[in-house]
Amino acid sequence: MRNFILPFIAVLCFMLTSQSLQAQDSTKVDPTLSGQYKLMLSKSKNFNGSKLVNPIRLAGFWRSVRDTLNSERKELYNSRAKINAQQKTIVDLQQSIDTKDNALNTSNAKLDEITFMGISFSKSSYNSIVWTIIIILGLTLAILIIRSRKLLYEAKYRSGLYNEVSEEYQKYKVKTNEKEKKLARELQDERNKFEEYRSTGRY
C-alpha cells in the first residue's frame, strides 16, 4: 500500500508544480521562442557555473519549438504550393499571350497583304507601285498634252496658210476665169469680124 501511495504523491506534486509553473510562465508577456528561452534561463538556478533547467519548462519550450517548426513548415508548404500555382498561371498566361501575339501578327500580315492578279503585295509596296504608275501616267499625259498643243498650234498655223493659199488660188482662179472670158469675147469678136469680112468679100 505504501508503494502505491508514494508514487501517487510524487505524481500529484509534479502535476501541481507543473501547473503552478505554467501559471507563472503564462503571465509573461513575450510568447515568442526568444522570450520563452530567456524566461527559461531566468528561472533556472545556477549550480557551479551551470544552469539547472527545469524539465517542465524545457518540455514546454520544446513544444513551442516544435509547434513553431510545424507552423513554419505548413506555411512553407502552403507558400510553395501557392508559388507553384502562380508559376503555372504565369506559364499559362505567357502561352496565351504568345498565342494571341501570333494570331495578331498573322491578322496584321493578312490585313497588310493585297493580292493583285494572283501576286501578293504588302500595302506599302502596293501603294508605292500604284503611285509610281500614277506619276508615270501623269507625266506621260502632261507630255502628250504639251505635244498636242504644239501639234494643234502647228495645225492652226498650217490651216491658216492653207486658207491663205486657197483664197489666193480662188482669186487667181476668178482672175483667170475673167481673163478667159475676156479672151473668149475678144476671140469671138475677132471671129465675128472675120466672118463679117468674109461675107462682104473683103477677105
Helices and strands as residue ranges (DSSP letters): H 2-26, H 33-43, E 45-47, E 50-52, H 55-111, E 113-116, E 119-122, H 123-200
